[in-house]
């Protein structure tokens, strides 16, 4: 399918600078973009499949940088996921991956999956045996004994610098593209608070040094400013959640080039928690953190920290009338990120962090044809993504809602 030549016509293209180029053609050969220009000068379409996008807005597929296909939060659904056999888990995750792709997310960064099952899933997707996004993964997240997330098989418990060195190497051996470490408590831990700081500095330093020696970046589940400050000093590459940033720490992150995936949805996703029958204590902790979480995010924007889309809630989840990925992007925009910067935070910026900006993240000649189309203009409002109706990955169309438009 990727070898087929396709010609997309009458598309308003959102380019790699989030600028709009009206009524363009996009030529696709062997799954990559081979040409772009005004529709009136499109090449001869003989032997090609022609797709008329009829004035739809075309942009790069979304990249969700905080994904868990095997999410097992407290509550009945989480218990059912933890009880799955390896075969059941693989099929469950494959279903999540397919729904993620259909929701317009063509690249994900998994930051803690059960038993390394995502590596088998990634191989199946790359071989064409399953449908899903491009997967970059941290393998199992590293956590101290009893630390945040220790209850599930998406983490591995380590203690002492040597233990964390071994844990890091084990993830790399399994195929990890990056490393994730839990350096504070969080919303989902019954025996901790969000500002619990369970790791010793030498343990975190061991993770970062080992990962960097192997050419892997390190991201951290982190809440309080003091913990983040210490981690940034030690060379951390990215912060997840960052519930309690201060102006000083946000400035430190900007100076050191540390990225931020705020996951704003996790403190304002009542419908998701209700659907999963999440315990009251966790819901209350989540909702209570929303104001300070928003303030933390705004401080990061004011400081010029590089932010990236990451929902934590499953990317495809139906929430507030759209997918969790789009809803997260709406929060990012509503709390201060201009629409065009938000589009870059969901496409080219994460592609660059992952080291694949030469392959994905924008509609440019030479890049893979990972594309999505919508009926409204996303450069004016990210809510235009609610009108998404068409998804392509590697030059193959996986979703086309033309018949219902």
C-alpha positions as CSV (number, residue, x, y, z in Angstrom):
1,X,0.0,0.0,0.0
2,X,2.8,2.4,0.8
3,X,4.3,2.0,-2.7
4,X,1.1,3.3,-4.4
5,X,1.4,6.8,-5.9
6,X,-1.3,9.2,-4.7
7,X,-2.1,12.7,-5.6
8,X,-4.0,14.8,-3.0
9,X,-5.6,17.9,-4.5
10,X,-7.6,21.0,-3.3
11,X,-6.1,20.9,0.2
12,X,-5.3,23.9,2.3
13,X,-1.9,22.8,3.7
14,X,-0.6,23.8,7.2
15,X,3.2,23.7,6.7
16,X,6.1,23.1,9.1
17,X,5.9,26.7,10.4
18,X,2.1,26.3,11.0
19,X,1.5,28.7,8.1
20,X,-1.4,28.2,5.7
21,X,-0.9,27.5,2.0
22,X,-4.2,27.4,0.2
23,X,-5.5,25.1,-2.5
24,X,-2.4,22.9,-2.8
25,X,-1.6,19.4,-4.2
26,X,0.5,16.9,-2.4
27,X,2.2,14.2,-4.3
28,X,2.9,10.9,-2.5
29,X,5.3,8.2,-3.7
30,X,6.4,5.1,-1.7
31,X,4.7,6.5,1.4
32,X,6.6,9.8,1.4
33,X,5.8,13.3,0.3
34,X,7.3,13.8,-3.2
35,X,5.9,17.2,-4.2
36,X,3.8,20.1,-3.0
37,X,2.4,23.0,-4.9
38,X,-0.7,24.9,-6.1
39,X,-3.5,22.5,-7.2
40,X,-3.6,24.3,-10.6
41,X,-0.1,23.1,-11.3
42,X,-0.5,19.5,-10.1
43,X,1.4,16.8,-12.1
44,X,-0.3,14.5,-14.6
45,X,-2.3,12.0,-12.5
46,X,-2.1,9.1,-15.0
47,X,-1.6,5.9,-13.0
48,X,-2.1,7.6,-9.7
49,X,-4.9,7.4,-7.1
50,X,-6.4,11.0,-6.9
51,X,-7.9,12.1,-3.6
52,X,-9.8,15.3,-3.8
53,X,-9.8,16.8,-0.3
54,X,-12.3,19.5,-1.4
55,X,-10.9,22.4,0.6
56,X,-10.1,20.5,3.7
57,X,-7.2,21.6,5.9
58,X,-4.3,19.2,5.7
59,X,-1.5,19.0,8.4
60,X,0.9,16.6,9.9
61,X,-0.5,13.8,12.1
62,X,-0.5,14.5,15.8
63,X,2.2,13.3,18.1
64,X,1.0,12.4,21.6
65,X,4.0,12.3,24.0
66,X,2.4,10.8,27.1
67,X,0.7,7.6,26.2
68,X,-0.1,4.3,28.0
69,X,-1.7,1.6,25.9
70,X,-1.8,-0.6,29.0
71,X,-3.0,2.0,31.5
72,X,-4.1,0.3,34.7
73,X,-5.3,3.0,37.1
74,X,-7.0,2.2,40.4
75,X,-10.5,0.9,39.9
76,X,-12.3,-1.9,38.1
77,X,-10.9,-1.3,34.6
78,X,-7.4,-1.1,35.9
79,X,-7.9,-4.3,37.8
80,X,-9.1,-6.0,34.7
81,X,-6.1,-4.9,32.7
82,X,-3.7,-6.2,35.4
83,X,-5.6,-9.5,35.3
84,X,-5.1,-10.0,31.6
85,X,-3.0,-12.8,30.2
86,X,-0.1,-11.8,28.0
87,X,-2.2,-12.7,24.9
88,X,-5.2,-10.7,26.1
89,X,-3.0,-7.7,26.9
90,X,-1.4,-7.8,23.5
91,X,-4.8,-7.7,21.8
92,X,-6.1,-5.1,24.1
93,X,-3.1,-2.8,23.4
94,X,-3.4,-3.5,19.7
95,X,-7.0,-2.2,19.8
96,X,-5.9,0.9,21.7
97,X,-3.2,1.5,19.0
98,X,-5.7,1.2,16.2
99,X,-8.1,3.6,17.8
100,X,-5.3,6.0,18.5
101,X,-4.3,6.1,14.8
102,X,-7.9,6.6,13.7
103,X,-8.2,9.6,16.1
104,X,-5.5,11.4,14.1
105,X,-2.4,10.5,16.3
106,X,0.2,9.1,14.0
107,X,3.1,9.0,16.5
108,X,3.1,8.2,20.2
109,X,5.7,8.2,23.0
110,X,4.8,5.4,25.4
111,X,6.0,6.3,28.9
112,X,5.4,3.1,30.9
113,X,3.8,-0.1,29.4
114,X,3.2,-3.5,30.9
115,X,5.8,-6.2,30.5
116,X,7.4,-4.6,27.4
117,X,4.3,-5.7,25.3
118,X,4.5,-2.4,23.3
119,X,7.7,-3.6,21.7
120,X,5.9,-6.6,20.1
121,X,3.1,-4.3,19.1
122,X,5.6,-1.9,17.5
123,X,7.1,-4.7,15.5
124,X,3.7,-5.9,14.4
125,X,2.7,-2.3,13.2
126,X,6.0,-1.9,11.4
127,X,5.5,-5.3,9.7
128,X,1.9,-4.4,8.6
129,X,0.3,-7.1,10.9
130,X,-1.4,-4.5,13.1
131,X,-2.6,-0.9,12.6
132,X,-1.4,1.9,14.8
133,X,0.9,4.9,15.2
134,X,4.6,5.0,15.2
135,X,5.7,4.0,18.6
136,X,8.6,5.4,20.6
137,X,8.8,3.9,24.1
138,X,10.5,4.1,27.4
139,X,9.7,0.5,28.2
140,X,8.9,0.1,31.9
141,X,9.2,3.3,34.0
142,X,11.8,3.1,36.7
143,X,10.6,3.5,40.3
144,X,12.0,2.9,43.8
145,X,10.5,0.2,45.9
146,X,6.9,1.3,46.7
147,X,7.2,4.5,44.6
148,X,4.7,5.9,42.2
149,X,3.2,3.3,39.9
150,X,4.9,0.3,41.6
151,X,1.6,-1.6,41.7
152,X,1.5,-2.4,38.0
153,X,3.8,-4.1,35.5
154,X,4.4,-0.9,33.6
155,X,7.1,-0.1,36.1
156,X,10.2,-1.9,37.5
157,X,11.3,-1.3,41.1
158,X,14.9,-0.3,41.6
159,X,16.9,0.7,44.7
160,X,20.3,2.4,45.0
161,X,22.5,3.7,42.2
162,X,23.5,0.3,40.9
163,X,19.9,-0.9,40.9
164,X,18.8,2.1,38.8
165,X,21.8,1.6,36.4
166,X,20.7,-2.0,35.9
167,X,17.0,-0.9,35.4
168,X,18.0,1.6,32.8
169,X,20.1,-0.9,30.9
170,X,17.3,-3.4,31.0
171,X,15.0,-1.0,29.3
172,X,17.5,-0.2,26.6
173,X,18.2,-3.9,26.1
174,X,14.4,-4.5,25.6
175,X,14.3,-1.8,22.9
176,X,13.6,1.5,24.8
177,X,14.1,4.7,22.8
178,X,14.1,6.8,26.0
179,X,14.0,6.3,29.7
180,X,11.3,7.4,32.2
181,X,11.8,7.6,35.9
182,X,9.3,8.4,38.7
183,X,10.9,11.1,40.9
184,X,7.9,12.2,42.9
185,X,4.5,11.0,44.0
186,X,1.4,11.6,41.9
187,X,-2.4,11.6,41.6
188,X,-2.7,7.8,41.4
189,X,-0.7,6.7,44.5
190,X,-2.8,5.9,47.6
191,X,0.3,5.8,49.9
192,X,1.9,9.0,48.7
193,X,1.3,12.7,48.1
194,X,2.0,14.6,44.9
195,X,5.1,16.2,46.5
196,X,6.6,13.0,47.9
197,X,10.2,12.8,46.7
198,X,11.2,9.1,46.9
199,X,14.5,9.0,45.0
200,X,17.9,10.0,46.3
201,X,20.0,12.3,44.1
202,X,22.6,9.7,43.4
203,X,19.9,7.3,42.2
204,X,18.5,9.8,39.7
205,X,22.0,10.8,38.7
206,X,22.8,7.1,37.9
207,X,19.7,6.9,35.6
208,X,20.5,10.1,33.7
209,X,24.2,9.3,33.3
210,X,23.6,5.8,32.1
211,X,20.8,6.7,29.7
212,X,22.9,9.6,28.2
213,X,25.9,7.2,27.8
214,X,23.6,5.0,25.6
215,X,22.3,8.0,23.6
216,X,18.8,8.0,25.3
217,X,17.0,11.0,26.7
218,X,15.4,10.8,30.1
219,X,11.9,12.1,31.1
220,X,10.5,12.1,34.6
221,X,7.1,11.9,36.3
222,X,7.5,14.9,38.5
223,X,5.3,17.2,40.6
224,X,7.0,19.6,43.0
225,X,9.4,22.3,42.0
226,X,12.2,21.3,44.3
227,X,12.4,17.8,42.9
228,X,12.3,19.1,39.3
229,X,15.0,21.7,40.1
230,X,17.3,19.0,41.3
231,X,16.6,16.7,38.3
232,X,17.2,19.5,35.8
233,X,20.6,20.2,37.5
234,X,21.4,16.6,37.0
235,X,20.7,16.7,33.3
236,X,17.0,15.7,32.9
237,X,15.6,16.2,29.4
238,X,11.9,16.4,29.9
239,X,9.3,16.9,32.7
240,X,5.9,15.1,32.8
241,X,3.0,16.8,34.6
242,X,5.1,19.4,36.5
243,X,2.2,20.2,38.8
244,X,4.0,22.7,41.0
245,X,6.5,24.7,38.9
246,X,7.8,28.1,40.2
247,X,9.1,31.0,38.1
248,X,12.6,30.1,39.1
249,X,12.4,26.5,38.1
250,X,10.5,27.3,34.9
251,X,13.4,29.7,34.0
252,X,15.9,27.0,34.8
253,X,14.1,24.5,32.5
254,X,14.2,27.1,29.7
255,X,17.9,27.8,30.2
256,X,18.8,24.1,30.2
257,X,16.5,23.2,27.2
258,X,14.3,20.9,29.3
259,X,10.9,20.2,27.6
260,X,7.6,20.0,29.4
261,X,4.6,17.7,28.8
262,X,2.0,19.2,31.1
263,X,-0.8,16.6,30.7
264,X,-3.4,19.2,31.8
265,X,-6.2,16.7,31.2
266,X,-5.2,14.6,34.3
267,X,-6.5,17.3,36.7
268,X,-9.7,18.0,34.8
269,X,-11.0,14.7,33.3
270,X,-14.0,13.9,35.5
271,X,-15.8,12.1,32.7
272,X,-12.8,9.8,32.1
273,X,-12.5,9.0,35.9
274,X,-16.2,8.4,36.2
275,X,-16.2,6.0,33.2
276,X,-13.3,4.0,34.8
277,X,-15.0,4.2,38.3
278,X,-11.8,5.7,39.7
279,X,-11.9,5.9,43.6
280,X,-13.1,9.1,45.1
281,X,-9.8,9.8,46.9
282,X,-8.0,9.9,43.5
283,X,-10.7,12.0,41.8
284,X,-10.6,14.5,44.7
285,X,-6.8,14.7,44.6
286,X,-6.9,15.3,40.8
287,X,-9.5,18.0,40.7
288,X,-8.0,19.8,43.7
289,X,-4.7,20.1,41.8
290,X,-6.2,21.7,38.7
291,X,-5.7,25.4,39.7
292,X,-2.0,25.0,40.7
293,X,-1.5,22.8,37.6
294,X,-2.8,25.5,35.3
295,X,-0.7,28.1,37.1
296,X,2.4,25.9,36.7
297,X,1.7,25.5,33.0
298,X,1.2,29.3,32.5
299,X,4.6,29.9,34.3
300,X,6.3,27.6,31.9
301,X,4.8,29.5,28.9
302,X,5.9,32.8,30.4
303,X,9.4,31.5,30.8
304,X,9.6,30.2,27.2
305,X,9.8,26.5,28.1
306,X,9.3,24.2,25.2
307,X,5.9,22.4,25.7
308,X,4.6,19.3,23.9
309,X,1.3,17.6,23.6
310,X,0.7,14.6,25.9
311,X,-2.7,13.6,27.2
312,X,-2.0,10.7,29.7
313,X,-5.7,9.9,29.2
314,X,-5.8,7.4,26.2
315,X,-5.2,9.5,23.1
316,X,-8.4,8.3,21.4
317,X,-10.7,8.5,24.5
318,X,-14.0,10.3,23.8
319,X,-14.1,13.3,26.2
320,X,-16.1,16.5,26.0
321,X,-17.2,15.6,22.5
322,X,-13.7,15.0,21.0
323,X,-10.6,12.8,21.5
324,X,-8.4,13.2,24.6
325,X,-5.5,14.4,22.4
326,X,-7.6,17.2,20.9
327,X,-9.0,18.1,24.3
328,X,-5.5,18.3,25.8
329,X,-4.5,20.6,23.0
330,X,-7.5,22.8,23.6
331,X,-6.5,23.1,27.2
332,X,-3.0,24.1,26.2
333,X,-4.4,26.8,23.9
334,X,-7.0,28.0,26.4
335,X,-4.3,28.5,29.1
336,X,-2.1,30.7,26.9
337,X,-0.5,28.9,24.0
338,X,-1.3,30.5,20.6
339,X,-3.0,28.2,18.1
340,X,-0.1,28.0,15.7
341,X,2.3,27.3,18.6
342,X,-0.1,24.6,19.8
343,X,-0.1,22.9,16.4
344,X,3.7,22.9,16.5
345,X,3.6,21.5,20.1
346,X,1.6,18.6,18.7
347,X,3.7,17.9,15.6
348,X,7.2,19.3,14.8
349,X,8.4,20.0,18.3
350,X,7.8,16.5,19.6
351,X,9.3,15.1,16.4
352,X,12.4,17.1,17.0
353,X,12.6,15.9,20.7
354,X,12.4,12.3,19.5
355,X,15.1,12.9,16.9
356,X,12.9,12.3,13.9
357,X,12.0,15.8,12.6
358,X,13.6,14.8,9.3
359,X,11.0,12.1,8.9
360,X,7.7,13.3,10.4
361,X,6.1,16.3,12.1
362,X,5.4,18.6,9.1
363,X,4.0,18.6,5.6
364,X,7.3,18.8,3.7
365,X,8.9,17.1,0.7
366,X,10.9,14.1,1.8
367,X,9.0,13.3,4.9
368,X,6.7,10.4,5.5
369,X,3.1,11.0,4.5
370,X,1.6,11.0,8.0
371,X,-1.2,13.4,7.4
372,X,-4.7,14.4,8.8
373,X,-7.4,16.5,7.3
374,X,-10.3,18.5,8.8
375,X,-13.0,20.8,7.5
376,X,-12.1,23.9,9.6
377,X,-8.9,25.9,9.9
378,X,-6.6,24.8,12.8
379,X,-4.3,27.8,12.5
380,X,-7.3,29.9,13.8
381,X,-8.3,27.6,16.5
382,X,-7.1,24.1,17.6
383,X,-10.8,23.2,18.1
384,X,-10.8,22.8,14.3
385,X,-9.3,19.4,15.0
386,X,-12.8,18.4,16.2
387,X,-13.7,18.3,12.5
388,X,-11.0,15.8,11.6
389,X,-12.3,13.3,9.1
390,X,-9.3,11.8,7.3
391,X,-6.1,10.1,8.4
392,X,-3.1,8.8,6.4
393,X,0.0,7.2,7.7
394,X,2.9,6.2,5.4
395,X,0.8,7.1,2.4
396,X,-2.0,4.8,3.3
397,X,-5.5,6.1,4.1
398,X,-6.7,4.6,7.4
399,X,-9.8,6.8,7.9
400,X,-12.0,8.6,5.4
401,X,-15.3,10.0,6.6
402,X,-16.2,11.6,3.3
403,X,-19.3,9.6,3.0
404,X,-20.7,11.2,6.2
405,X,-19.6,14.7,5.6
